């Protein structure tokens, strides 16, 4: 789930008036005025979404799942917040490569992507040219797992910026170094291992007489420089790319989404490698398309 296995980070998105960040700043699904007293705070957005996924290749065997996701996002002063918490296989529906709390899998998968405005911390505008604002950026990904071998704990740390495209496209970029703790027993545990370059982009497509809006949301993560491939004959790779494309059809509270996500060396697994995890040999499938469909409610 997440940027490493769910479809969440796309979702900080249907732009509201005044939006100038694709990271999640001041973004709202609202297309009509709502009673902000119903929110935890006027700047704080949250929603629940039920998501069905198919052929998701963050491991060498694609998984299908139906799971529940809680998501939040907003901007308060220098702090830009975005994150989600997933309950994998919450309905007990998924293929043999998928597991959740009810069948000795992971009960929780979550990702949190806060950014802190350097401009606001120092009290002056640092942007220049196409770069509108600069941030200290983080991306923490945690898979609780059923045991240590099924757990992952990754922190990306770096710098971010919002980019002026002189067009309706909202664009944000982040560059991170990766600190890896648990990683499902992989050889890069407890080390600094590699980097991530990330782009997020949003394009409003239209508003309709029924009060709905249609938005394209995309983000691409390019991971590189990992030492996982160093062992002779290793089925792991130094690089991995995930490109996510979302169509979001949303009302004030109700929203529907359809997602196509392309994986190349998903999870740093080499496509076509011959593997055996103790239940018989198989060929890794870490390149190709995966899909998500979801319905959610924002409050």
C-alpha positions as CSV (number, residue, x, y, z in Angstrom):
1,X,0.0,0.0,0.0
2,X,0.9,3.7,-0.1
3,X,3.8,5.0,-2.1
4,X,5.3,1.7,-1.4
5,X,2.1,-0.3,-1.7
6,X,-1.2,1.7,-1.5
7,X,-2.7,4.4,-3.6
8,X,-2.8,7.1,-1.1
9,X,-0.4,9.8,-1.8
10,X,-2.3,10.7,-5.0
11,X,-5.3,11.5,-2.9
12,X,-4.2,14.8,-1.3
13,X,-5.5,16.4,-4.3
14,X,-8.6,17.9,-5.9
15,X,-7.6,21.5,-6.0
16,X,-9.5,24.2,-4.3
17,X,-9.3,27.9,-5.0
18,X,-5.9,29.3,-4.2
19,X,-4.0,26.0,-4.4
20,X,-0.4,26.3,-5.3
21,X,1.1,23.0,-4.2
22,X,0.7,19.5,-5.5
23,X,2.0,18.1,-2.2
24,X,-1.2,18.6,-0.2
25,X,-1.2,22.2,0.8
26,X,-4.6,23.8,1.3
27,X,-6.2,21.1,-0.9
28,X,-9.8,20.0,-0.6
29,X,-12.2,17.8,-2.4
30,X,-14.9,20.4,-1.8
31,X,-16.5,21.9,-4.9
32,X,-19.3,23.7,-2.8
33,X,-19.1,25.5,0.5
34,X,-19.3,23.2,3.5
35,X,-19.8,23.8,7.2
36,X,-16.3,23.9,8.4
37,X,-17.5,23.5,12.0
38,X,-17.9,19.9,11.2
39,X,-14.2,19.5,10.7
40,X,-11.6,19.0,13.4
41,X,-10.2,22.3,12.1
42,X,-11.0,24.4,9.0
43,X,-7.5,23.7,7.6
44,X,-7.6,19.9,8.4
45,X,-9.2,17.5,5.8
46,X,-9.8,13.8,6.4
47,X,-11.6,11.0,4.7
48,X,-12.3,7.3,4.7
49,X,-12.1,5.3,1.4
50,X,-12.8,1.7,0.6
51,X,-10.3,0.6,-2.1
52,X,-10.1,-2.5,-4.3
53,X,-6.7,-3.2,-5.9
54,X,-5.4,-5.6,-8.5
55,X,-1.9,-6.7,-9.7
56,X,0.0,-4.4,-7.2
57,X,3.7,-5.2,-7.7
58,X,5.5,-3.8,-4.6
59,X,6.8,-7.4,-4.2
60,X,7.8,-10.1,-6.6
61,X,4.3,-11.6,-6.6
62,X,1.5,-9.1,-7.4
63,X,-1.3,-8.9,-4.9
64,X,-5.0,-8.1,-5.0
65,X,-6.7,-6.6,-2.0
66,X,-9.8,-4.8,-0.6
67,X,-8.8,-2.5,2.2
68,X,-9.9,0.5,4.2
69,X,-8.0,3.7,4.3
70,X,-8.0,6.8,6.6
71,X,-6.4,9.8,5.0
72,X,-5.6,13.4,6.2
73,X,-4.0,16.5,4.7
74,X,-3.8,20.2,5.3
75,X,-1.6,23.2,5.9
76,X,-1.2,25.1,9.2
77,X,1.5,27.8,9.3
78,X,4.8,26.3,8.2
79,X,3.5,22.8,8.5
80,X,2.2,20.9,5.5
81,X,0.6,17.6,6.5
82,X,-0.3,14.5,4.5
83,X,-0.6,10.9,5.5
84,X,-2.8,7.8,5.6
85,X,-3.3,4.6,7.5
86,X,-4.5,1.4,5.8
87,X,-6.1,-1.7,7.2
88,X,-5.0,-4.4,4.7
89,X,-7.5,-7.1,3.6
90,X,-10.0,-5.7,6.1
91,X,-12.9,-7.6,4.5
92,X,-10.9,-10.9,4.2
93,X,-10.9,-10.6,0.4
94,X,-7.6,-10.9,-1.6
95,X,-5.5,-13.3,-3.5
96,X,-3.0,-15.8,-2.1
97,X,-0.2,-13.3,-2.2
98,X,-2.2,-10.9,0.1
99,X,-2.6,-11.1,3.8
100,X,-4.0,-9.0,6.6
101,X,-4.9,-9.0,10.3
102,X,-7.2,-11.9,10.0
103,X,-4.7,-14.3,8.4
104,X,-1.4,-13.5,10.1
105,X,-0.5,-10.6,7.9
106,X,0.0,-6.9,8.6
107,X,-2.8,-5.2,10.6
108,X,-1.6,-1.7,9.7
109,X,0.3,-0.1,6.8
110,X,0.8,3.7,7.0
111,X,2.7,6.6,5.4
112,X,3.2,10.1,6.7
113,X,4.7,12.9,4.5
114,X,5.0,16.1,6.5
115,X,6.9,19.1,5.0
116,X,8.0,22.2,6.9
117,X,8.3,25.5,5.0
118,X,11.8,26.9,5.3
119,X,10.5,30.2,4.0
120,X,8.1,30.6,6.9
121,X,10.7,29.4,9.5
122,X,13.2,32.1,8.5
123,X,10.5,34.7,7.8
124,X,11.4,35.6,4.3
125,X,10.6,34.5,0.8
126,X,13.4,32.2,-0.5
127,X,11.8,31.2,-3.8
128,X,13.3,32.3,-7.1
129,X,12.5,31.7,-10.8
130,X,10.2,28.7,-11.1
131,X,10.8,27.7,-7.4
132,X,8.0,29.2,-5.3
133,X,8.8,27.9,-1.8
134,X,11.3,25.5,-0.2
135,X,10.6,22.8,2.5
136,X,12.3,20.4,4.8
137,X,10.6,17.2,3.6
138,X,10.0,13.8,5.2
139,X,8.3,10.5,4.1
140,X,7.9,7.8,6.8
141,X,6.6,4.5,5.7
142,X,5.7,1.8,8.3
143,X,4.3,-1.7,7.8
144,X,3.6,-3.2,11.2
145,X,3.7,-6.8,9.9
146,X,2.8,-10.0,11.8
147,X,6.4,-10.4,13.0
148,X,9.8,-8.9,12.4
149,X,10.3,-10.7,9.1
150,X,7.0,-9.1,7.9
151,X,7.8,-5.6,9.0
152,X,9.2,-2.5,7.2
153,X,10.3,0.8,8.6
154,X,11.6,3.4,6.2
155,X,12.4,7.2,6.6
156,X,13.1,9.4,3.6
157,X,14.6,12.8,4.6
158,X,15.4,15.7,2.3
159,X,14.3,18.9,0.6
160,X,11.1,19.9,-1.3
161,X,9.8,22.7,-3.4
162,X,6.7,23.9,-5.3
163,X,7.3,24.7,-8.9
164,X,5.5,27.4,-11.0
165,X,4.5,25.8,-14.3
166,X,2.8,28.9,-15.7
167,X,-0.1,26.6,-16.5
168,X,-3.1,25.0,-14.7
169,X,-0.8,22.2,-13.6
170,X,0.3,22.2,-9.9
171,X,3.7,20.7,-9.5
172,X,5.7,19.8,-6.4
173,X,9.1,18.0,-6.1
174,X,11.0,16.3,-3.3
175,X,14.4,14.8,-3.1
176,X,15.2,12.4,-0.2
177,X,17.9,10.2,1.2
178,X,16.6,6.9,2.6
179,X,17.2,5.5,6.1
180,X,16.2,1.9,6.2
181,X,15.4,0.0,9.4
182,X,13.4,-3.2,9.1
183,X,12.8,-4.2,5.5
184,X,11.2,-7.7,5.5
185,X,14.6,-9.2,6.3
186,X,16.4,-7.6,3.3
187,X,20.2,-7.1,3.4
188,X,19.9,-3.3,3.6
189,X,18.3,-3.2,7.0
190,X,19.6,-0.7,9.6
191,X,21.5,1.4,7.0
192,X,21.4,4.5,4.9
193,X,20.6,3.0,1.5
194,X,19.8,5.0,-1.6
195,X,17.7,8.0,-2.6
196,X,14.3,9.0,-3.9
197,X,13.4,11.7,-6.4
198,X,9.6,12.4,-6.4
199,X,7.3,14.5,-8.6
200,X,3.6,15.2,-7.8
201,X,1.3,16.9,-10.3
202,X,-2.3,17.9,-10.5
203,X,-4.5,19.1,-13.4
204,X,-8.1,20.1,-12.9
205,X,-10.2,18.7,-15.8
206,X,-13.6,20.2,-15.2
207,X,-16.6,21.1,-13.0
208,X,-20.1,20.0,-13.7
209,X,-23.7,21.2,-13.2
210,X,-24.3,18.4,-10.6
211,X,-21.7,19.9,-8.3
212,X,-19.0,17.4,-9.2
213,X,-15.4,18.0,-10.3
214,X,-13.0,15.8,-12.2
215,X,-9.3,16.0,-11.5
216,X,-6.2,14.2,-12.8
217,X,-3.6,13.5,-10.1
218,X,-0.2,11.9,-10.7
219,X,3.0,11.2,-8.9
220,X,6.2,9.4,-9.8
221,X,8.8,8.0,-7.4
222,X,12.2,7.1,-8.7
223,X,14.3,5.2,-6.2
224,X,18.0,4.8,-7.0
225,X,21.4,4.1,-5.5
226,X,20.4,1.1,-3.3
227,X,23.0,-1.5,-2.3
228,X,20.4,-4.3,-2.6
229,X,21.8,-5.4,-6.0
230,X,25.4,-5.8,-4.8
231,X,25.4,-9.5,-3.9
232,X,26.3,-11.7,-6.9
233,X,23.2,-13.2,-8.5
234,X,20.9,-11.1,-6.4
235,X,17.3,-10.8,-7.6
236,X,17.2,-7.2,-6.2
237,X,17.9,-4.0,-8.1
238,X,19.5,-0.6,-7.3
239,X,16.6,1.3,-8.9
240,X,12.8,1.2,-8.8
241,X,10.2,3.4,-10.4
242,X,6.5,3.7,-9.6
243,X,4.3,6.1,-11.7
244,X,0.7,6.6,-10.5
245,X,-2.1,8.1,-12.6
246,X,-5.5,9.0,-10.9
247,X,-8.9,10.2,-12.1
248,X,-10.8,11.6,-9.2
249,X,-14.5,12.4,-9.5
250,X,-15.6,14.2,-6.4
251,X,-18.5,16.0,-4.7
252,X,-18.4,18.0,-1.5
253,X,-18.1,14.8,0.5
254,X,-18.5,11.8,-1.8
255,X,-15.7,10.8,-4.1
256,X,-14.8,8.1,-6.6
257,X,-11.4,7.3,-8.0
258,X,-9.8,5.1,-10.7
259,X,-6.1,4.6,-10.7
260,X,-3.5,3.1,-13.1
261,X,-0.1,2.6,-11.5
262,X,3.0,1.4,-13.5
263,X,5.8,-0.5,-11.7
264,X,9.3,-1.0,-12.9
265,X,11.4,-3.2,-10.6
266,X,8.6,-2.7,-8.0
267,X,10.0,-3.0,-4.4
268,X,13.6,-3.3,-5.9
269,X,12.8,-6.7,-7.3
270,X,14.2,-7.7,-10.7
271,X,11.5,-8.7,-13.1
272,X,11.8,-12.3,-14.4
273,X,14.0,-13.5,-11.5
274,X,13.6,-17.1,-10.5
275,X,12.6,-17.2,-6.8
276,X,11.6,-19.7,-4.2
277,X,10.2,-18.5,-0.8
278,X,9.8,-22.1,0.4
279,X,6.5,-22.8,-1.3
280,X,7.8,-23.7,-4.7
281,X,9.7,-21.8,-7.5
282,X,8.2,-18.9,-9.3
283,X,9.1,-16.1,-11.7
284,X,9.1,-12.5,-10.2
285,X,6.7,-10.1,-11.8
286,X,7.8,-6.6,-10.8
287,X,7.2,-4.8,-14.0
288,X,3.7,-3.9,-15.3
289,X,0.4,-2.2,-14.5
290,X,-1.7,-2.4,-11.3
291,X,-5.1,-0.9,-10.8
292,X,-7.2,0.6,-7.9
293,X,-10.8,1.6,-7.7
294,X,-12.3,3.3,-4.6
295,X,-15.2,5.1,-3.1
296,X,-14.8,7.5,-0.2
297,X,-16.3,10.1,2.1
298,X,-14.6,13.3,3.2
299,X,-15.5,15.0,6.4
